[in-house]
């Protein structure tokens, strides 16, 4: 059943709603007469990755409109695909019947029955596309048994006087390592205990301004507290927030209850610099199982990973969101963040999901209302050189470390200075790029300026990119990208689940209706498939000429087969010839149609 949907640009448009597996196969081509297989997607999706009658080469001395030269090779390809966000994995795992889930996974990852996705990006913790109500990391430390509680606004610790008397008001004081007056234990009964007493709302008060004291533990509601992921600590009885009086920052400023707001004098962190509470448990529920299914269907699939935000306690604003552009990494957190990567990589490897590549930070110069972190070029360089690189080496881990992970308009201001930094550059395998601003030709500039380093296109969404998926993949690979990546693999009928403030216009490869279970294969699914199904990891890009109204890129697979992808950028049918090895074939493409051609040297 056709289910057209408006696209950002009037190029390749529409979607196909289906609930059964799409099988994308064709009869093998005969190498003896150098026949050419063809698969077609039209702009209205009336044909979508549909096998067409074979074409045939014939001897010709004339140059083709497009000339393919497989003796001239460029970069080796690692893969094509999209991101397995928390939202995507949850929808695939929890919102489909068993049969529909199996069919969907085959359609995404099977090279024979689907499009054979071979490159998957994984957020480390919450991104804006998370099925959880609140952001999460692998070390939120909300229920850590014992530790300091640090005020975000003051940088000082919640402190007891060290006496054992009832009624002593709590205050903030300089944090001191090993200070017993600052070691509060959060219990399974939601108590905050210190020196054998419980944190207590004085007189069971529920009014703003009530003193926060310690008292003999009695199990009453005024001694129960909720540690929230936004950094606040609320009294269960009062619903009010633990508040530093008058937004004070000086030693000895008392702590009280007050109406909850957004100010930093009500934000607290419980740091875990040793990462004693690190766990990838969240991902074990549905993300890792889906990734392992992808591996089983396509053993060639590679995974890259990166954080949108480290745990809030590592940041200046005490939370994963990047509120007020203040979400920078604390100087004391550079080492713990490096170990956070180490533990993540070790945890995933232990689950049988090795990570091929990482980046230190997603979109490091972008201020977000959802999980994010400001990370200047200088700070990222320092982190890679002094923390991440050495930590990985010491742990015996060797993922590709890619810098920048943002738009190509940051070429001169961020990407080049980062990779040319002598201390950081020795740990960086290359640069990752997004499509939302700038020109993808920046990758060729980088390749020329910094030879020996790799380029990867790691995020683009059809809903907000300046060009559609097929153009992104063609232009990225023509400009040295070793992988090309769309954003979400799956979203629901409302383009979610998405954390408030996240991207509401981003669109996925497939849409899963939470209410009905119906699946819609969007245009981007077929655009990705024109690459991922026919260009396998290890293929090399080969030379191909371009011409007006037709964009193209060509590859030679490890088995010697040649794949050419052609996209008609115009509003009219285009006829053309393709020349290769002294032979040509002729074909035509309707307006905004995509075709993949594949042949084997006879």
C-alpha positions in Angstrom: 0.0 0.0 0.0 1.4 3.4 -1.0 1.7 5.9 1.8 3.2 9.1 0.3 4.8 11.5 2.6 6.1 15.0 2.0 9.9 15.4 2.0 12.0 18.4 2.9 12.9 18.8 -0.8 10.9 17.9 -3.9 13.4 15.4 -5.0 13.0 11.7 -4.1 9.7 11.7 -2.3 7.3 9.4 -0.7 7.2 6.2 1.4 5.9 2.8 1.0 3.9 1.3 3.9 4.3 -2.5 4.1 4.1 -5.0 6.9 5.9 -7.9 5.1 9.6 -8.4 4.3 10.9 -6.6 1.2 13.0 -9.1 -0.7 15.4 -7.4 -3.0 16.9 -9.9 -5.3 17.6 -10.4 -9.0 19.0 -13.3 -11.1 22.8 -13.4 -11.3 24.3 -11.6 -14.3 26.4 -13.6 -16.7 30.0 -12.5 -16.7 30.6 -14.0 -20.1 28.7 -11.3 -22.0 29.3 -8.6 -19.4 25.6 -8.0 -18.8 24.6 -5.2 -16.5 22.2 -5.7 -13.6 20.0 -2.7 -12.7 17.9 -1.7 -9.7 15.7 1.3 -9.8 13.9 3.7 -7.4 11.6 6.3 -8.9 10.8 9.6 -7.3 7.2 8.6 -6.4 8.5 5.2 -5.1 6.2 3.4 -7.5 9.4 1.4 -8.0 11.7 1.0 -5.1 15.0 -0.8 -5.4 13.2 -2.8 -8.1 15.2 -5.2 -10.3 15.0 -4.2 -14.0 15.8 -6.2 -17.1 19.6 -6.6 -17.7 21.4 -4.2 -19.9 24.3 -5.2 -22.1 27.7 -3.8 -22.9 28.7 -3.4 -26.6 32.1 -2.6 -28.0 32.5 1.2 -28.6 35.3 3.6 -29.2 33.1 6.5 -28.2 33.4 8.0 -24.7 30.4 7.5 -22.5 28.4 10.2 -20.9 29.7 8.6 -17.7 33.1 6.9 -17.9 34.1 4.3 -15.3 37.8 3.5 -14.8 38.4 0.7 -12.3 42.2 1.0 -12.6 42.1 4.3 -10.7 41.2 3.7 -7.1 40.6 5.9 -4.0 39.5 5.1 -0.5 38.5 1.7 0.9 34.9 1.6 2.1 33.9 0.6 5.7 30.1 0.7 5.2 26.8 2.4 4.8 23.9 2.8 7.2 22.3 4.8 10.0 22.1 5.3 13.7 20.7 2.8 16.2 19.5 5.3 18.8 17.8 4.3 22.0 14.5 5.2 20.3 15.2 3.1 17.2 16.3 0.0 19.2 13.3 0.3 21.5 10.8 0.6 18.6 12.4 -2.4 16.8 12.5 -4.5 20.0 9.3 -3.6 21.8 6.7 -2.3 19.3 6.7 -5.1 16.7 5.3 -8.6 16.8 7.9 -11.4 16.7 7.2 -12.0 13.0 7.3 -8.3 12.1 10.5 -7.8 14.1 12.2 -10.6 12.3 11.1 -9.3 8.9 12.1 -5.8 9.8 15.6 -6.8 10.9 16.0 -8.8 7.8 14.9 -5.9 5.7 17.5 -3.7 7.4 20.5 -5.9 7.8 20.3 -9.0 5.6 22.4 -8.5 2.4 20.2 -11.1 0.5 16.7 -10.3 1.8 17.1 -6.6 2.7 19.5 -3.7 2.2 22.4 -5.1 4.1 23.2 -2.1 6.4 26.9 -2.4 7.2 27.6 0.7 9.3 25.8 1.6 12.5 26.3 4.6 14.8 25.5 4.1 18.5 25.0 6.9 21.0 26.8 6.3 24.3 23.9 7.0 26.6 21.0 9.3 25.8 20.8 11.4 22.7 17.8 13.5 21.8 16.2 10.3 20.5 15.8 8.3 23.6 12.7 6.3 24.7 13.4 7.1 28.4 11.5 10.0 29.9 14.8 11.5 31.2 18.4 11.5 29.9 20.6 8.6 31.1 24.3 7.8 31.1 26.2 4.8 32.1 27.1 6.3 35.5 24.3 8.5 36.7 25.2 7.5 40.3 21.8 8.5 41.7 21.7 5.6 44.0 25.4 5.2 44.8 25.6 4.0 48.4 28.1 6.5 49.8 29.7 9.7 48.4 29.9 13.4 48.3 27.0 15.6 47.2 28.3 18.7 45.4 26.4 21.9 44.7 26.5 22.8 41.1 26.2 26.6 41.8 28.8 26.7 44.5 31.1 23.8 43.7 31.1 23.0 47.4 29.9 19.9 49.2 26.9 19.3 51.4 28.4 19.1 54.8 27.5 18.0 58.4 29.3 19.6 61.3 30.6 16.2 62.4 28.5 16.3 65.6 26.0 13.5 66.4 23.4 15.8 67.9 19.8 16.0 66.5 18.8 19.3 64.8 22.1 20.4 63.3 21.4 22.4 60.1 23.4 21.3 57.0 25.4 23.7 55.0 28.0 23.8 52.2 31.7 23.7 52.6 34.9 23.1 50.6 35.0 19.5 49.4 37.8 17.6 51.0 38.9 14.1 50.0 38.0 11.5 52.6 36.1 14.0 54.8 33.6 11.9 56.8 31.4 15.0 57.3 30.7 15.0 53.5 30.0 11.3 53.0 26.3 10.9 52.7 24.8 7.4 52.1 21.7 7.1 49.9 19.8 4.1 51.1 17.3 1.8 49.5 14.7 3.5 51.8 15.4 6.8 50.0 17.2 8.2 53.0 20.4 10.3 53.0 22.3 9.2 56.1 25.4 10.6 57.7 27.0 10.0 61.1 24.2 7.6 61.9 21.5 10.3 61.4 19.1 11.0 58.5 18.8 14.2 56.5 15.5 15.7 57.7 13.1 18.5 57.0 13.0 20.3 60.3 9.7 19.8 62.2 8.3 17.9 59.2 8.0 21.2 57.5 6.6 21.6 54.0 7.0 25.3 53.6 9.7 27.1 51.6 12.5 28.1 53.9 12.3 25.0 56.1 15.7 24.2 57.5 17.4 20.9 56.4 18.9 19.2 59.4 19.9 15.8 60.6 17.8 13.7 63.0 17.6 10.2 64.3 16.3 8.0 61.5 12.7 7.1 62.0 11.4 6.2 58.5 9.1 9.3 58.3 8.4 10.9 54.9 10.2 14.1 55.9 13.4 12.0 55.9 12.9 10.5 52.4 14.5 12.1 49.3 14.4 11.6 45.6 17.6 12.1 43.6 16.5 13.3 40.1 18.3 13.0 36.9 18.1 16.8 36.4 20.3 17.3 39.4 17.7 18.3 41.9 17.0 16.5 45.2 13.4 16.7 46.3 11.8 15.9 49.6 9.2 13.2 49.3 6.9 14.7 51.8 7.1 18.4 50.7 7.9 18.1 47.0 10.4 21.0 47.6 14.0 21.1 46.5 17.2 20.9 48.5 18.3 24.5 48.1 21.4 26.6 49.1 20.0 29.6 50.9 20.1 32.8 48.9 22.0 31.1 46.1 25.1 31.5 48.3 28.4 30.1 47.4 30.4 30.8 50.6 31.5 28.2 53.1 28.9 27.8 55.8 25.9 28.8 53.7 22.9 26.9 55.1 20.8 24.5 53.2 17.0 24.6 53.2 13.9 23.5 51.3 12.6 25.8 48.6 10.2 25.7 45.7 11.9 23.9 42.8 13.2 26.0 39.9 16.0 25.8 37.4 18.7 27.7 39.3 22.0 26.0 40.0 21.7 26.4 43.8 19.2 23.6 43.6 21.3 21.3 41.4 23.6 18.7 43.0 25.9 16.0 41.7 27.1 12.8 43.3 30.5 12.4 41.5 31.9 8.9 40.9 35.4 9.6 39.6 36.4 6.0 40.1 33.4 4.9 38.0 32.5 2.4 40.6 28.9 2.5 39.5 29.5 2.3 35.8 27.1 -0.1 34.0 25.9 -0.6 30.5 22.8 -2.3 32.0 20.5 0.0 30.2 21.7 -1.1 26.8 21.4 -4.8 27.7 17.6 -4.5 27.7 17.1 -3.9 23.9 20.0 -2.0 22.3 22.7 -4.8 22.5 20.2 -7.6 21.6 19.2 -5.7 18.4 22.9 -5.0 17.6 23.7 -8.7 18.0 20.9 -9.6 15.7 22.3 -7.2 13.1 25.7 -8.9 13.4 24.1 -12.3 12.9 22.4 -11.1 9.8 25.4 -9.2 8.4 28.7 -10.3 10.0 30.4 -7.5 8.1 28.6 -4.8 10.0 30.8 -2.2 11.8 29.8 -0.1 14.8 30.9 3.4 15.8 29.9 5.1 19.1 30.1 8.5 20.7 28.5 10.4 23.6 26.0 13.2 23.3 26.9 14.0 26.9 29.0 12.4 29.7 27.3 11.9 33.1 26.0 15.2 34.5 28.4 15.1 37.4 31.3 15.4 35.0 30.0 18.7 33.7 30.0 22.3 34.9 26.2 22.5 34.9 25.7 19.2 36.7 23.4 17.7 34.2 23.5 16.0 30.8 21.5 18.7 29.1 23.6 21.6 27.8 21.5 24.4 29.4 22.8 27.9 29.2 25.8 26.8 27.1 27.3 25.9 30.5 27.6 22.2 29.8 31.4 22.1 29.6 33.6 19.3 31.0 35.0 19.9 34.4 38.8 20.0 34.5 38.6 17.2 37.1 36.6 15.0 34.7 39.0 14.6 31.8 40.5 11.5 33.3 37.2 9.9 34.4 35.7 10.6 31.0 38.6 8.8 29.3 38.0 5.8 31.6 34.3 6.1 30.8 35.2 5.3 27.2 37.4 2.5 28.2 34.7 0.8 30.3 32.1 1.3 27.6 34.4 -0.3 25.0 35.2 -3.2 27.4 31.6 -3.7 28.3 30.4 -3.9 24.7 33.3 -6.2 23.7 32.4 -8.5 26.6 28.9 -8.7 25.1 30.3 -9.6 21.7 29.7 -6.2 20.1 33.2 -4.7 19.4 33.3 -1.0 18.5 35.2 -0.1 15.4 35.4 3.6 15.8 34.6 6.4 18.4 34.4 10.1 18.5 35.0 12.1 21.7 31.9 14.2 21.4 28.8 14.6 19.2 28.4 18.1 17.7 30.9 19.7 20.2 30.1 23.4 19.3 26.3 23.1 19.4 24.2 24.3 22.3 21.4 21.9 23.0 18.3 21.7 25.2 18.8 17.9 25.2 22.0 15.9 26.1 25.0 17.7 24.8 28.4 19.2 25.8 30.3 22.2 24.6 33.8 21.0 23.8 36.2 23.5 22.2 38.8 22.4 19.7 41.5 23.1 22.2 39.7 21.1 24.9 39.0 18.2 22.6 42.7 18.2 21.5 43.8 18.2 25.1 41.4 15.4 26.0 42.5 13.2 23.1 46.2 13.8 23.6 46.4 13.6 27.4 43.6 11.4 28.5 41.7 9.4 25.9 44.6 8.3 23.7 46.8 7.2 26.6 43.9 5.5 28.4 43.0 3.4 25.3 46.6 2.5 24.8 47.0 1.4 28.4 43.9 -0.7 28.2 45.0 -2.4 25.0 42.1 -0.9 23.1 42.5 0.3 19.5 39.2 1.7 18.1 39.6 4.3 15.4 39.4 7.7 17.1 37.8 10.3 14.9 37.7 14.0 15.6 35.1 16.8 15.2 31.9 14.9 14.5 30.1 17.9 13.2 29.5 20.0 10.1 31.9 20.6 7.3 31.8 24.4 7.8 34.1 23.8 10.8 36.9 22.7 8.5 39.3 25.6 9.2 38.1 26.6 12.7 37.9 23.1 14.3 38.6 20.0 12.2 42.0 21.0 10.7 43.5 22.5 13.9 42.4 19.4 15.8 43.9 16.8 13.5 47.0 18.9 12.9 47.7 19.2 16.6 50.8 17.1 17.0 49.9 15.7 20.4 46.3 14.8 19.6 46.9 14.0 15.9 48.9 10.9 16.7 45.9 9.3 18.3 43.4 10.5 15.6 42.7 8.2 12.7 40.6 10.9 10.9 37.6 13.1 11.0 33.9 12.6 11.1 31.4 15.0 9.5 27.7 15.9 9.5 25.8 17.3 6.5 23.8 20.2 8.0 26.1 23.1 7.1 29.0 23.7 4.8 30.0 21.7 1.7 30.9 18.0 1.7 33.8 18.9 -0.6 35.6 19.9 2.7 36.5 16.3 3.0 38.6 16.5 -0.2 40.3 19.6 1.2 41.1 17.7 4.4 42.3 14.7 2.4 44.7 16.9 0.5 45.8 18.9 3.5 46.2 15.9 5.9 47.0 12.8 3.7 46.9 9.5 5.5 43.9 10.5 7.7 40.5 9.1 7.0 37.1 10.9 6.5 33.7 9.6 7.6 30.2 11.1 7.1 28.5 10.2 10.3 25.1 11.9 10.5 22.5 13.3 8.1 18.7 13.4 8.4 16.4 13.7 5.4 14.1 16.0 7.4 16.6 18.8 7.9 19.6 18.3 5.6 20.3 20.7 2.7 20.3 17.7 0.3 18.6 14.4 0.2 20.1 11.1 1.3 21.2 9.9 -2.1 23.1 13.2 -2.7 24.7 13.0 0.7 26.0 9.5 0.0 27.2 10.3 -3.5 28.9 13.5 -2.6 30.4 12.1 0.6 32.0 9.1 -1.1 33.2 11.2 -4.0 34.9 13.3 -1.4 36.8 10.5 0.3 34.3 9.4 3.0 34.9 5.7 4.0 31.4 5.5 5.4 28.1 7.3 4.9 25.5 7.5 7.6 21.9 8.7 8.0 20.4 9.6 11.4 17.8 7.3 13.0 17.1 3.9 11.6 13.6 3.9 13.1 11.2 6.5 14.6 7.5 6.4 15.4 4.6 8.1 13.6 5.3 11.3 15.5 9.0 11.3 14.6 9.9 10.2 18.1 10.3 9.1 20.8 12.3 12.3 21.3 13.5 14.1 24.5 11.9 17.6 24.8 14.0 20.1 22.8 15.2 17.4 20.5 14.8 17.3 16.7 11.1 17.2 15.7 11.8 17.4 12.0 14.3 14.5 11.7 13.0 11.6 9.7 14.2 7.9 9.8 14.8 5.1 7.3 11.6 3.4 8.6 8.6 4.6 10.5 7.0 2.2 13.1 3.5 3.2 14.2 3.3 2.5 17.9 -0.5 2.2 17.8 -0.9 -0.1 14.8 2.5 -1.7 14.4 2.4 -0.7 10.7 5.8 -0.1 9.1 6.6 2.5 6.5 9.8 2.3 4.5 10.8 5.8 3.8 12.7 7.2 0.8 15.9 7.2 2.8 15.7 3.4 3.3 15.9 2.9 -0.4 18.5 5.6 -0.9 20.8 3.9 1.6 20.0 0.5 0.1 21.3 1.6 -3.3 24.7 1.7 -1.6 24.6 -0.8 1.3 23.2 -3.7 -0.7 25.6 -3.5 -3.6 28.8 -1.9 -2.1 30.3 -4.2 0.5 32.9 -3.3 3.2 36.3 -3.5 1.6 35.2 -2.2 -1.7 37.3 0.6 -3.2 35.9 3.7 -4.8 37.0 3.9 -8.4 37.1 6.8 -10.9 33.9 7.9 -12.7 33.2 11.1 -14.6 30.2 13.3 -13.9 28.0 15.2 -16.2 25.3 17.8 -16.0 22.0 16.6 -14.4 23.5 13.2 -13.4 25.4 12.6 -10.2 27.2 9.3 -9.8 29.9 7.4 -7.9 31.4 4.0 -8.7 33.1 1.2 -6.6 34.9 -2.1 -7.2 34.0 -4.8 -4.7 36.5 -7.3 -3.3 35.0 -10.0 -5.6 35.9 -7.8 -8.7 32.3 -6.7 -9.4 31.7 -3.1 -10.2 28.8 -1.0 -8.9 27.8 2.4 -10.3 25.1 4.5 -8.6 23.5 7.2 -10.7 21.0 9.9 -9.6 19.1 12.1 -12.0 19.2 15.6 -10.3 16.9 17.2 -12.9 13.2 17.6 -13.5 13.3 15.8 -16.8 14.3 12.3 -18.1 18.0 12.0 -18.9 19.4 9.6 -21.4 23.1 8.6 -21.1 25.7 6.1 -21.9 28.2 4.5 -19.5 31.6 3.7 -20.8 34.0 1.1 -19.3 36.9 -0.9 -20.6 36.2 0.0 -24.3 32.5 -0.8 -24.1 29.3 1.1 -23.4 25.8 0.6 -22.4 22.9 3.0 -22.8 20.0 3.8 -20.4 17.7 6.6 -19.3 16.5 7.8 -15.9 13.2 9.6 -15.2 13.4 12.8 -13.2 14.9 12.3 -9.7 15.2 8.6 -10.2 18.1 6.5 -8.7 19.6 3.5 -10.3 22.3 1.1 -9.2 24.2 -0.8 -12.0 26.4 -3.8 -11.3 28.5 -5.9 -13.6 31.5 -8.2 -13.5 34.5 -8.2 -15.7 34.2 -11.1 -18.2 
